[in-house]
Amino acid sequence: LHGLGSSRLSPRNRLTADFLQSQGYATLRFDLLTDEEKSFDPLLGMDIAFLAERVHQVRQWLSSRWQGAIGYFGGSTGAAVALSACALYPEDI
């Protein structure tokens, strides 16, 4: 999970995903907000509860397609989102 001002396409996030993949982990990089959401409310990227709910929704989608274990990895704001998602939905992780 990326931090505020970053995206799934940032070099650092791509490098991290590449490293995790080289260690045998599958990764899913996604933007926490749509372009429309970013332009509508620039502060939405700091709404940790909203973003934690978004992560939960993505996890539900992913679990319908992936049978393996799922974990979260985040930096900066993304770390807060990951921890909040775990606290709100401990059965997910």
C-alpha atoms as one frame of an Amber mdcrd trajectory, in Angstrom:
protein
   0.000   0.000   0.000   1.523   3.267  -1.073   1.660   6.512   0.788   0.013
   9.826   0.041   1.374  11.338  -3.155   2.608   8.012  -4.499   1.040   5.436
  -6.799   1.249   1.819  -7.842   3.551   2.937 -10.657   6.192   4.734  -8.594
   9.718   3.360  -9.057  10.059   2.592  -5.331   6.781   0.656  -5.233   7.671
  -1.246  -8.390  11.106  -2.090  -6.955   9.547  -3.331  -3.722   7.031  -5.490
  -5.597   9.784  -6.872  -7.827  11.838  -7.810  -4.767   8.899  -9.506  -3.054
   8.161 -11.422  -6.265  11.794 -12.540  -6.474  11.329 -14.016  -2.983   8.297
 -16.040  -4.105   5.475 -13.703  -3.082   2.679 -12.730  -5.418   1.940  -9.004
  -5.316  -0.976  -6.794  -6.236  -0.224  -3.109  -6.633  -3.215  -0.793  -6.891
  -3.937   2.856  -6.337  -5.894   3.580  -3.194  -7.899   6.320  -4.930  -9.275
   6.695  -8.430  -8.236   9.731 -10.486 -11.749  11.094 -10.046 -11.571  10.735
  -6.268  -8.200  12.497  -6.182  -9.497  15.459  -8.163 -12.804  15.634  -6.272
 -11.292  15.640  -2.767  -7.509  16.005  -2.446  -7.710  15.287   1.301  -9.370
  11.908   0.760  -5.886  10.409   0.531  -5.468  11.139   4.237  -8.748   9.539
   5.304  -7.289   6.381   6.825 -10.675   4.827   7.663 -11.932   5.342   4.098
  -8.751   3.865   2.655  -8.827   0.913   5.073 -12.332   0.152   3.826 -11.040
   0.333   0.245  -8.285  -2.155   1.112 -10.863  -4.480   2.646 -12.955  -4.295
  -0.542  -9.901  -5.124  -2.664  -9.050  -7.984  -0.314 -12.585  -9.387  -0.706
 -12.230  -9.188  -4.492  -8.803 -10.808  -4.381  -9.856 -13.620  -2.061 -12.522
 -14.654  -4.576  -9.712 -15.192  -7.105  -6.756 -16.260  -4.958  -6.711 -19.167
  -2.518  -3.366 -18.397  -0.863  -2.572 -16.366   2.225  -2.940 -12.599   1.933
  -0.932  -9.999   3.790  -0.528  -6.255   3.582   2.662  -4.280   3.121   2.630
  -0.517   3.288   4.860   2.479   3.658   4.089   5.957   4.920   0.329   6.578
   4.845  -0.035   3.087   3.374   1.359   1.577   6.584  -1.328   3.349   8.605
  -3.942   2.106   6.152  -2.626  -1.472   6.395  -2.679  -1.425  10.201  -6.154
   0.099  10.262  -7.479  -2.477   7.803  -6.066  -5.243  10.000  -7.638  -3.711
  13.112 -11.029  -3.249  11.440 -11.077  -6.656   9.739  -8.754  -9.008  11.664
 -10.382 -12.021  10.016  -8.923 -10.854   6.680  -5.293 -11.374   7.616
